[in-house]
Amino acid sequence: MRGKGGVRRWAAATAAVALAAGALTACGDGGGGAAGAKASGKTGSAEAGNAGAGGAGDGAGKQPGRRSFDPPVQFGGDAVDLPGAGQPGTASGQALRPAVTLVDGVAYIGGESGIKALDTRTGRSRWQAETENEADRGGFGTKRMPPLVAADGRTVYAAWNRRTAAEGTAPSRSVVEVMAVDTATGKKTWSAEIPADPSSTGLAARPIGADENLAPQVVGVDAGTAIVTAADTTYALDPASGDLRWKRADYRAVNLADGVVAGGERTGYQQGRLLGLDAGTGKERWTVADAREPANASPALLSADRGENTIVVDAAGGKNRVLLEGHGWRCLHDARSLVACSRDREPGSDHAIVVFEAATFRQKWTLPDHSGRSVPRMTGFWHGALYGDLSGSPVVLDGVTGKDRETEPYLAPVEIDRYGGVEGTRYRPATR
């Protein structure tokens, strides 16, 4: 198929905005099927004091008697350690992001042995759901991705490299173990073991995604499909049965939107393309040639480097929506209506931030803006507040206007909810 759409071309260094007519070709059909996943209904261990995590949406899961701020702009008080959330010291770049997802007062930690839900008010564990099999380090140490919490807050998902135990004449084997856990009880709602693709373990695998993390990840789950990546292979599961519907090697999914899986595919040495696949069948829906290092930009958008620039593409249709001048931009969604893209990872490049509306792609503001203001390194974005760091000094900017919202937040969090934020492997409560 072919998709056409206007492209927003933005150069943050000059704060100039121009509309350029353009089109990206999206075509092809392909894919494949596979079978052999094993489903399990076994439950995890639930510790005393279990409570519902609450929904992930606005107002859901608010805890009575606990101070909340939407969004928080200042942090303080006693820190709460998040054991198991840290990444190995051999990781690099954004792979050092802790394996924790914060939702309505609960920190969901993708630990080495399973998922732990920790109450951020008390620091106590609500429950822990452990995997069936032992860890298979597979040359990647203990790197992990943050768990995925469903939009309604009822289920949390995660995946691990594992190795099954030998039984009789059957040897042990490498698998990707996937687990879905009820956030209220800590009990598994379903789990599956996917026979790992050979390129998913060992030193042969090379990162396709911009985060440079090869660890297994649950990218998205809808009514009929769960999308899982491990190293450079993407798997599509039937959540009801655990059956493997299809898999695609040398492909890293980063979005699941409107029944389309969107991500990046390696096409040669240091070469790639963006590719949208039908979630149910794995058949190709659209392509964008000569694009590398895909990353999630919002639930409906993904970014990638293309030539000397970064593009932001519609995940469902493959249309090019935004062109950011210069490569190396990475984007965050504020879990409401805004997308912030920053350029601060490239050595020798000028730091810059562009914020635009996720639905209309209208630019809200950019830095630098000829005012002489410094550009912070963006760490987090939540409900209209952009959190950043200026050479060790945290700052909060207003997501709509770009103006300083708080100059002494005392924290530059990577994960935020109405009660506080996570920096490194510690949580601090919000005070304002």
RODO-2510 file (C-alpha; in nm, 4 decimals, decimal comma):
residues 432
     n   res          X          Y          Z
     1     m     0,0000     0,0000     0,0000
     2     r     0,1023     0,3627    -0,0319
     3     g     0,0537     0,6285     0,2326
     4     k     0,0806     1,0056     0,1907
     5     g     0,0861     1,2750     0,4550
     6     g     0,2197     1,6200     0,5233
     7     v     0,5523     1,6338     0,7032
     8     r     0,6314     1,8812     0,9806
     9     r     0,9944     1,9903     0,9427
    10     w     1,1387     2,1426     1,2565
    11     a     1,4821     2,2824     1,3351
    12     a     1,4986     2,3492     1,7083
    13     a     1,8255     2,5372     1,6801
    14     t     1,6503     2,8188     1,4923
    15     a     1,3006     2,7639     1,6342
    16     a     1,1760     2,7655     1,2754
    17     v     0,8715     2,5662     1,1730
    18     a     0,7809     2,4902     0,8141
    19     l     0,5391     2,2568     0,6452
    20     a     0,6850     2,0527     0,3645
    21     a     0,4809     1,8406     0,1296
    22     g     0,6063     1,4875     0,1332
    23     a     0,5205     1,1230     0,1122
    24     l     0,6683     0,7955     0,2262
    25     t     0,5971     0,4765     0,0387
    26     a     0,4562     0,1921     0,2423
    27     c     0,4292    -0,1398     0,0686
    28     g     0,4934    -0,5116     0,0732
    29     d     0,3353    -0,8270     0,2008
    30     g     0,4960    -1,1089     0,3825
    31     g     0,5355    -1,2705     0,7190
    32     g     0,5220    -1,6191     0,8454
    33     g     0,3726    -1,8489     1,1020
    34     a     0,5203    -2,0574     1,3798
    35     a     0,4010    -2,2748     1,6617
    36     g     0,5289    -2,4286     1,9781
    37     a     0,4655    -2,1874     2,2657
    38     k     0,3576    -2,3369     2,5973
    39     a     0,0903    -2,1706     2,8111
    40     s     0,0646    -2,2021     3,1869
    41     g    -0,1999    -2,1034     3,4376
    42     k     0,0184    -2,1313     3,7484
    43     t     0,0101    -1,8434     3,9935
    44     g     0,2867    -1,6468     4,1520
    45     s     0,3485    -1,6067     4,5241
    46     a     0,1274    -1,3400     4,6802
    47     e     0,2575    -1,1786     4,9958
    48     a     0,0482    -1,0527     5,2888
    49     g    -0,1079    -0,7104     5,2525
    50     n    -0,1999    -0,7383     4,8841
    51     a    -0,3977    -0,4494     4,7420
    52     g    -0,5097    -0,3354     4,3984
    53     a    -0,2635    -0,1238     4,2071
    54     g    -0,5408     0,0844     4,0600
    55     g    -0,5946     0,1943     3,7034
    56     a    -0,3333     0,3675     3,4959
    57     g    -0,5698     0,6384     3,3758
    58     d    -0,6357     0,9828     3,5201
    59     g    -0,7802     0,9627     3,8712
    60     a    -0,7702     0,5839     3,8854
    61     g    -0,6073     0,4170     4,1848
    62     k    -0,5824     0,7336     4,3954
    63     q    -0,4948     0,6364     4,7510
    64     p    -0,7032     0,8025     5,0261
    65     g    -0,5054     1,0106     5,2719
    66     r    -0,1979     1,0290     5,0521
    67     r    -0,0839     1,3618     4,9102
    68     s    -0,0952     1,3647     4,5329
    69     f     0,0008     1,6159     4,2671
    70     d    -0,0914     1,6125     3,8999
    71     p     0,1793     1,6568     3,7911
    72     p     0,4326     1,6680     4,0757
    73     v     0,7039     1,9335     4,0422
    74     q     0,9015     1,8928     4,3625
    75     f     1,0256     1,5861     4,5448
    76     g     1,1641     1,5214     4,8916
    77     g     1,1297     1,3181     5,2077
    78     d     1,2599     0,9696     5,2703
    79     a     1,3704     0,7712     4,9681
    80     v     1,2366     0,4216     4,9045
    81     d     1,4816     0,1692     4,7613
    82     l     1,3669    -0,0364     4,4620
    83     p     1,5588    -0,3645     4,4997
    84     g     1,6082    -0,5534     4,1756
    85     a     1,5365    -0,2552     3,9502
    86     g     1,8995    -0,1745     3,8740
    87     q     2,0740    -0,2688     3,5530
    88     p     2,4216    -0,4282     3,5301
    89     g     2,7161    -0,1922     3,5215
    90     t     2,8196    -0,3191     3,1767
    91     a     2,5118    -0,1647     3,0159
    92     s     2,5510     0,1589     2,8226
    93     g     2,3437     0,4562     2,7168
    94     q     1,9699     0,4360     2,7735
    95     a     2,0030     0,0669     2,8548
    96     l     2,0886     0,1859     3,2069
    97     r     1,7256     0,2896     3,2627
    98     p     1,5984     0,0987     3,5674
    99     a     1,3604    -0,1902     3,5068
   100     v     1,0687    -0,0273     3,6881
   101     t     0,7297     0,1111     3,5883
   102     l     0,5487     0,3477     3,8238
   103     v     0,1684     0,3544     3,8270
   104     d    -0,0519     0,5168     4,0936
   105     g     0,1665     0,4592     4,3953
   106     v     0,2989     0,1177     4,2978
   107     a     0,6412     0,0399     4,1517
   108     y     0,6344    -0,2673     3,9264
   109     i     0,9873    -0,4045     3,9126
   110     g     1,1059    -0,6441     3,6439
   111     g     1,3504    -0,8315     3,8632
   112     e     1,5814    -1,1189     3,7816
   113     s     1,3372    -1,3794     3,9163
   114     g     1,0022    -1,2235     3,8226
   115     i     0,7785    -0,9213     3,8829
   116     k     0,7586    -0,7499     4,2193
   117     a     0,4951    -0,4914     4,3130
   118     l     0,6220    -0,2485     4,5756
   119     d     0,4078     0,0050     4,7630
   120     t     0,5942     0,3338     4,7267
   121     r     0,4323     0,4834     5,0363
   122     t     0,5576     0,2156     5,2759
   123     g     0,8402     0,0547     5,0792
   124     r     0,6785    -0,2837     5,1415
   125     s     0,6315    -0,5530     4,8813
   126     r     0,2679    -0,6109     4,7891
   127     w     0,3353    -0,9309     4,6018
   128     q     0,5931    -1,1128     4,3936
   129     a     0,5246    -1,3367     4,0942
   130     e     0,8196    -1,5557     3,9974
   131     t     0,9038    -1,7196     3,6670
   132     e     0,8836    -2,0951     3,6196
   133     n     1,2387    -2,1397     3,4900
   134     e     1,5892    -2,0392     3,5887
   135     a     1,7624    -1,7425     3,4328
   136     d     1,9424    -1,7900     3,1014
   137     r     2,1935    -1,5087     3,0931
   138     g     2,2673    -1,5767     2,7269
   139     g     2,5607    -1,3386     2,7132
   140     f     2,3527    -1,0374     2,8213
   141     g     2,4125    -1,0389     3,1973
   142     t     2,0928    -0,9479     3,3772
   143     k     1,9658    -0,6612     3,1626
   144     r     1,5896    -0,6232     3,1805
   145     m     1,3196    -0,3998     3,0403
   146     p     1,0572    -0,2202     3,2519
   147     p     0,7307    -0,4151     3,2869
   148     l     0,4315    -0,3096     3,0784
   149     v     0,1195    -0,2086     3,2736
   150     a    -0,2114    -0,2255     3,0862
   151     a    -0,3978     0,0996     3,0241
   152     d    -0,6679    -0,0013     3,2724
   153     g    -0,4049    -0,0856     3,5366
   154     r    -0,5358    -0,4369     3,5936
   155     t    -0,2533    -0,6402     3,4393
   156     v     0,1247    -0,6116     3,4288
   157     y     0,3368    -0,7949     3,1698
   158     a     0,7049    -0,8847     3,1471
   159     a     0,9378    -1,1310     2,9725
   160     w     1,2741    -1,2954     3,0459
   161     n     1,5404    -1,5112     2,8858
   162     r     1,5095    -1,8481     3,0588
   163     r     1,6355    -2,2053     3,0312
   164     t     1,4110    -2,5040     3,0927
   165     a     1,5405    -2,7908     3,3036
   166     a     1,6448    -3,1142     3,1313
   167     e     1,3919    -3,3938     3,1782
   168     g     1,4707    -3,7552     3,0943
   169     t     1,6203    -3,7668     2,7481
   170     a     1,4955    -3,4167     2,6681
   171     p     1,7771    -3,1630     2,7011
   172     s     1,7323    -2,8188     2,8489
   173     r     1,6505    -2,5431     2,6027
   174     s     1,6474    -2,1669     2,5829
   175     v     1,3052    -2,0024     2,5968
   176     v     1,1555    -1,6587     2,6311
   177     e     0,9193    -1,6790     2,9275
   178     v     0,6306    -1,4334     2,9202
   179     m     0,4088    -1,3578     3,2173
   180     a     0,0859    -1,1629     3,2756
   181     v     0,0017    -1,0864     3,6369
   182     d    -0,3092    -0,9459     3,8031
   183     t    -0,2004    -0,6215     3,9698
   184     a    -0,4506    -0,6610     4,2560
   185     t    -0,3573    -1,0130     4,3666
   186     g    -0,0155    -1,0925     4,2179
   187     k    -0,1559    -1,4073     4,0581
   188     k    -0,0626    -1,5017     3,7039
   189     t    -0,3452    -1,4643     3,4574
   190     w    -0,1421    -1,6390     3,1866
   191     s     0,2131    -1,7277     3,0958
   192     a     0,3930    -1,8764     2,7979
   193     e     0,7280    -2,0215     2,6989
   194     i     0,8452    -1,9339     2,3490
   195     p     1,1277    -2,1424     2,2002
   196     a     1,3970    -1,8772     2,1609
   197     d     1,5194    -1,7949     1,8134
   198     p     1,8913    -1,8802     1,7811
   199     s     1,9743    -1,5132     1,7270
   200     s     1,8016    -1,4232     2,0538
   201     t     2,0821    -1,5607     2,2682
   202     g     2,4579    -1,5373     2,2600
   203     l     2,6852    -1,2770     2,1115
   204     a     2,5437    -1,3084     1,7586
   205     a     2,2503    -1,0807     1,8415
   206     r     2,3005    -0,7086     1,7773
   207     p     2,0631    -0,4367     1,8995
   208     i     1,8213    -0,2922     1,6453
   209     g     1,6336    -0,0535     1,8732
   210     a     1,7554     0,2876     1,9839
   211     d     1,7652     0,1829     2,3512
   212     e     2,0399    -0,0708     2,2706
   213     n     1,8800    -0,3206     2,5087
   214     l     1,8551    -0,6798     2,3860
   215     a     1,6545    -0,8038     2,6852
   216     p     1,3061    -0,9510     2,6296
   217     q     1,0183    -0,7050     2,6424
   218     v     0,6389    -0,7161     2,6155
   219     v     0,5739    -0,4343     2,3690
   220     g     0,1949    -0,4365     2,3695
   221     v    -0,1140    -0,6477     2,4287
   222     d    -0,4566    -0,6024     2,2733
   223     a    -0,7698    -0,8172     2,2725
   224     g    -0,6157    -1,0860     2,0541
   225     t    -0,2380    -1,0488     2,0426
   226     a     0,0601    -1,0058     2,2723
   227     i     0,3753    -0,8728     2,1054
   228     v     0,7093    -0,9718     2,2578
   229     t     1,0629    -0,8895     2,1480
   230     a     1,3830    -1,0661     2,2487
   231     a     1,7127    -0,9469     2,1023
   232     d     1,6493    -0,9125     1,7297
   233     t     1,3364    -1,1295     1,7009
   234     t     0,9696    -1,0341     1,7461
   235     y     0,7042    -1,2860     1,8512
   236     a     0,3233    -1,2617     1,8379
   237     l     0,1315    -1,4694     2,0936
   238     d    -0,2320    -1,5570     2,1461
   239     p    -0,2867    -1,4484     2,5095
   240     a    -0,5754    -1,6910     2,5554
   241     s    -0,3758    -2,0038     2,4657
   242     g    -0,0123    -1,8948     2,4710
   243     d     0,0246    -2,0224     2,1136
   244     l     0,2871    -1,8552     1,8978
   245     r     0,1120    -1,7094     1,5941
   246     w     0,4153    -1,5808     1,4078
   247     k     0,7677    -1,4579     1,4571
   248     r     1,0053    -1,2423     1,2573
   249     a     1,3820    -1,2475     1,2948
   250     d     1,5974    -0,9337     1,2575
   251     y     1,2929    -0,7247     1,3533
   252     r     1,2411    -0,5182     1,6703
   253     a     0,8833    -0,4117     1,7438
   254     v     0,8337    -0,0902     1,9419
   255     n     0,4579    -0,0241     1,9053
   256     l     0,1264    -0,2072     1,8872
   257     a    -0,1397     0,0337     1,7569
   258     d    -0,4768    -0,0346     1,5943
   259     g    -0,3880    -0,3945     1,5131
   260     v    -0,0528    -0,3022     1,3581
   261     v     0,2887    -0,3916     1,4978
   262     a     0,5448    -0,1214     1,4151
   263     g     0,9204    -0,1427     1,4483
   264     g     1,2517    -0,1661     1,2711
   265     e     1,4028    -0,4414     1,0584
   266     r     1,7699    -0,4998     0,9859
   267     t     1,8248    -0,5209     0,6086
   268     g     2,2045    -0,5346     0,6018
   269     y     2,5124    -0,4234     0,7880
   270     q     2,4180    -0,0957     0,9576
   271     q     2,1146    -0,0771     0,7316
   272     g     1,7467    -0,1005     0,8119
   273     r     1,3914     0,0029     0,7454
   274     l     1,0746     0,0687     0,9429
   275     l     0,8110    -0,1969     0,9024
   276     g     0,4470    -0,2283     1,0014
   277     l     0,2992    -0,5774     1,0332
   278     d    -0,0525    -0,7060     1,0815
   279     a    -0,0672    -0,8119     1,4465
   280     g    -0,2785    -1,1169     1,3746
   281     t    -0,0980    -1,2569     1,0707
   282     g     0,2460    -1,0968     1,0600
   283     k     0,1907    -0,9804     0,7015
   284     e     0,3483    -0,6526     0,5944
   285     r     0,1237    -0,3459     0,6017
   286     w     0,3709    -0,0641     0,5317
   287     t     0,7413     0,0097     0,5032
   288     v     0,9714     0,3112     0,5285
   289     a     1,3076     0,2501     0,3646
   290     d     1,6511     0,3489     0,4945
   291     a     1,5520     0,4055     0,8569
   292     r     1,7382     0,2813     1,1648
   293     e     1,7220     0,2742     1,5438
   294     p     1,3431     0,2642     1,5973
   295     a     1,2011     0,3887     1,9261
   296     n     0,8562     0,4362     2,0766
   297     a     0,7494     0,8020     2,0668
   298     s     0,3894     0,7601     2,1879
   299     p     0,1275     0,4835     2,1827
   300     a     0,0602     0,5727     1,8168
   301     l     0,3989     0,7044     1,6982
   302     l     0,7541     0,5786     1,6559
   303     s     1,0764     0,7580     1,5716
   304     a     1,3831     0,6531     1,3747
   305     d     1,6979     0,8007     1,2254
   306     r     1,6792     0,8415     0,8479
   307     g     1,9809     0,9854     0,6740
   308     e     2,0999     1,2891     0,8674
   309     n     1,7600     1,3486     1,0305
   310     t     1,5082     1,1864     1,2633
   311     i     1,1547     1,1077     1,1486
   312     v     0,8416     1,0504     1,3560
   313     v     0,6045     0,8065     1,1882
   314     d     0,2433     0,7023     1,2403
   315     a     0,2618     0,3483     1,3766
   316     a    -0,0658     0,2280     1,2243
   317     g    -0,0229     0,3632     0,8717
   318     g     0,3480     0,4360     0,8256
   319     k     0,2947     0,8007     0,7322
   320     n     0,5785     1,0404     0,8032
   321     r     0,4424     1,3028     1,0432
   322     v     0,7420     1,4983     1,1703
   323     l     1,0952     1,5589     1,0432
   324     l     1,3471     1,6667     1,3065
   325     e     1,6634     1,8118     1,1610
   326     g     1,9699     1,6183     1,2729
   327     h     1,9776     1,2554     1,3828
   328     g     1,9740     1,1095     1,7322
   329     w     1,6433     1,2586     1,8544
   330     r     1,4488     1,0470     2,1073
   331     c     1,0907     1,1139     2,2139
   332     l     0,8684     1,0748     2,5209
   333     h     0,4885     1,0915     2,5511
   334     d     0,3390     1,2685     2,8530
   335     a     0,0627     1,0040     2,8888
   336     r    -0,1902     1,2631     2,7777
   337     s    -0,1573     1,4734     2,4630
   338     l     0,2017     1,5906     2,4127
   339     v     0,5226     1,4449     2,2689
   340     a     0,8650     1,5840     2,3608
   341     c     1,1679     1,4984     2,1488
   342     s     1,5191     1,5733     2,2678
   343     r     1,8618     1,5615     2,1097
   344     d     2,1164     1,5153     2,3849
   345     r     2,2832     1,1797     2,3235
   346     e     2,4989     1,2601     2,0223
   347     p     2,8597     1,3604     2,1099
   348     g     2,9399     1,7067     1,9817
   349     s     2,5792     1,7841     1,8810
   350     d     2,3822     2,0792     2,0141
   351     h     2,1246     1,9846     2,2748
   352     a     1,7684     2,0676     2,1747
   353     i     1,4051     1,9961     2,2688
   354     v     1,0915     2,0089     2,0528
   355     v     0,7409     1,9598     2,1961
   356     f     0,4367     1,8980     1,9757
   357     e     0,0765     1,7814     2,0048
   358     a     0,0474     1,4051     1,9564
   359     a    -0,2813     1,4276     1,7641
   360     t    -0,2259     1,7310     1,5389
   361     f     0,1581     1,7448     1,5274
   362     r     0,1425     2,1192     1,5936
   363     q     0,4596     2,2468     1,7527
   364     k     0,4214     2,3967     2,1005
   365     w     0,7775     2,5186     2,1664
   366     t     1,1460     2,4527     2,1113
   367     l     1,4748     2,5043     2,2910
   368     p     1,7071     2,6747     2,2199
   369     d     1,4878     2,9734     2,1373
   370     h     1,7312     3,2660     2,0969
   371     s     1,6648     3,3725     2,4559
   372     g     1,9964     3,2397     2,5843
   373     r     1,8271     2,9771     2,8008
   374     s     2,0143     2,6521     2,8616
   375     v     1,8737     2,3256     2,7277
   376     p     1,8352     2,0502     2,9899
   377     r     1,8856     1,6815     2,9289
   378     m     1,5325     1,5392     2,9254
   379     t     1,4732     1,2542     3,1728
   380     g     1,0935     1,2251     3,1969
   381     f     0,7642     1,3689     3,0698
   382     w     0,4304     1,3273     3,2481
   383     h     0,0961     1,5099     3,2340
   384     g     0,2372     1,8284     3,0898
   385     a     0,5544     1,8495     3,2994
   386     l     0,8939     1,7933     3,1393
   387     y     1,1655     1,6807     3,3807
   388     g     1,5302     1,7401     3,3032
   389     d     1,8819     1,7898     3,4273
   390     l     2,1244     2,0777     3,3758
   391     s     2,4740     1,9536     3,4629
   392     g     2,3503     1,7878     3,7793
   393     s     2,0804     2,0443     3,8646
   394     p     1,7233     1,9140     3,8152
   395     v     1,4621     2,1378     3,6553
   396     v     1,0949     2,1056     3,5525
   397     l     0,9611     2,2814     3,2411
   398     d     0,6001     2,3434     3,1469
   399     g     0,5145     2,1056     2,8647
   400     v     0,2722     2,3483     2,7001
   401     t     0,4771     2,6694     2,7129
   402     g     0,8359     2,5533     2,7695
   403     k     0,8779     2,7982     3,0568
   404     d     1,0499     2,7034     3,3814
   405     r     0,7890     2,5492     3,6076
   406     e     1,0159     2,4539     3,9000
   407     t     1,3829     2,5418     3,9356
   408     e     1,4434     2,3353     4,2499
   409     p     1,2556     2,0052     4,2104
   410     y     1,5430     1,8160     4,3828
   411     l     1,4945     1,5231     4,1430
   412     a     1,5189     1,4516     3,7696
   413     p     1,2929     1,1439     3,7525
   414     v     1,2634     0,8939     3,4677
   415     e     0,9341     0,7533     3,5992
   416     i     0,6593     0,9701     3,7463
   417     d     0,3120     0,9331     3,8930
   418     r     0,0891     1,1576     4,1058
   419     y     0,2697     1,0533     4,4231
   420     g     0,6383     1,0819     4,3315
   421     g     0,9192     0,9892     4,0961
   422     v     1,1982     0,7399     4,0322
   423     e     1,5582     0,8387     3,9765
   424     g     1,8126     0,5563     3,9509
   425     t     1,6889     0,2777     4,1765
   426     r     1,5199     0,5006     4,4331
   427     y     1,1738     0,6487     4,4627
   428     r     1,1074     0,9831     4,6294
   429     p     0,7614     1,1144     4,7230
   430     a     0,6269     1,4361     4,5746
   431     t     0,6029     1,7375     4,8038
   432     r     0,4447     1,9820     4,5620
***
